[in-house]
């Protein structure tokens, strides 16, 4: 093999590998249609607070985020009283601003517990947590 051919071959393989790694972007949560919830919508201002729900009531938590960076809000700990219903992302229209990630839950049984969310990289996991959100939860029977 000549030096010229080896150089072209190396350039072709390098270009292929760069093209493949560029496609490895983290996909943000689906935003097909806004998910509906009947119940309170909390924000970062309620981090560390408590909330009371009735069985069957929904809960939405809207937190700033930017999935394009590889980070998303993820459930670290959820009490048995709560079911995650989904997550959606609404990008901000202004360039370089964070959008909002809404995580939706439904109260399924009476009791008390703690919900913990983490803003973490999908690839690095817990070792790279950038922020936390904690909510004390009380679920009462439906009336």
N, C-alpha and C positions, 0 to 999 in steps of 0.2 A: 504494500500500500504506500502510495506517495504521501509526502508531507502535506501537499495541497488537499488531497482526498481526506486525510485524517482531520485536518482543520475544518473542512466543510462538514464532515460527519459529526465532529464535536460541536460545531455551531448548531447543526440541526437538532441534535439530542438536547442541547442546552435550551434551545428555543421551545422544544416540545415540553420539557420539564417546567420551564417558566410559565408556559401557557396553562399547564395542568394545575400548578399551584395557584395561579391567579383565579381559577374557578372555585377554589376552596373557601368561599365566603360563608359566613354564618348567616343562615336564613332567618329573618325576623319572623315573629309569630304572624299567622295569617290575619289579614284585615278584610275579609270578604264582606261581612256585614256586622255592624255593631252588636255585640252581645247585650242582651237585656237582663237587668237585675231589678228585683223589687226589694229595696232595702237601702241602707246607708251606703254612700260612696265616701271612702276615706282617702286622705292624701298623706304626704310625708309629715304634715303638721300633727297628725294623730299617732305618729311613731311612739311606742311605749305606753300608749293609753289602753283603755278597756272599752269593750262594746258589748251590749246585750242584744241578742237576736231571739226571735221565736223560731221554733222548728218550722222549716219550709221557707223561711225568709232568706233573701239573698244578701250578699255583701260584695261590694266592689272596692278594690284598692287601686288607686291611680297613682303611679310613681314615675318620676322622670327617668328616662332611659334612652339609650341609643344602641340598638342591636347591631348596627353596622360596625360598631367597635368590637363586637364579639361578646359583649356583656348583655345579660338579661336578668330580670328578676326571676328567681326560682324559689320554690317551696323547699325549705330545709326541714321544717318540722310542722306538721299539721295535726291538730287534735282530732280524735275520732268523731267529734261532734260536727265536723266541717268536711264538705266535699268540694274539691276544686272543679269548677264547671268549665273553665277555659281561660284563655289569655288572648289579648289583642293589643296591637301597637298602632298608635296614631302618630305619624311623623309630624314634626313641626315644619311649617312652611318656610320659615326663615332659615337660611343657610347657616350651618354650624350650631344650631340650637337643638337641645334635646327634645325628643317627643315624649309621649306618655304611654306607658305600658299599663294596661288595666288587667288585673287578675280578678276573676270572678269566682265566688264561692257560694255555697248554699248550706244553711244549717240543717243537719239531718237528725239529730237526737239531743235531748237535754243533757246538760253537763257543763263543766268548766274545762278550759284548756288554754294553751298558748300557741299562737301561730307565729312562726319565724320565717322570714323571707331573706334571701341574700342576693345581692347584685353581683353576679359572678360570671367569669368567663366560661363559655361552653367547653373550651379545651383544657383550661388549667384546673378547673374545679375549685374545691374549697380552699386550696392553697393560695388562691388569688382573689378572695372575696374583697370587694371594694366598699360595700356598705351593707347594713342590715336594717330590717324593719321587723319590729316585734309588736304583737297585739294580744292582750289578754282577752279572752272570750268567755262569755256566759251565754248559754243557750237555754231558754225556758221552753216549757211545753207550749204548743200552739193553743190559742184560745178558741 
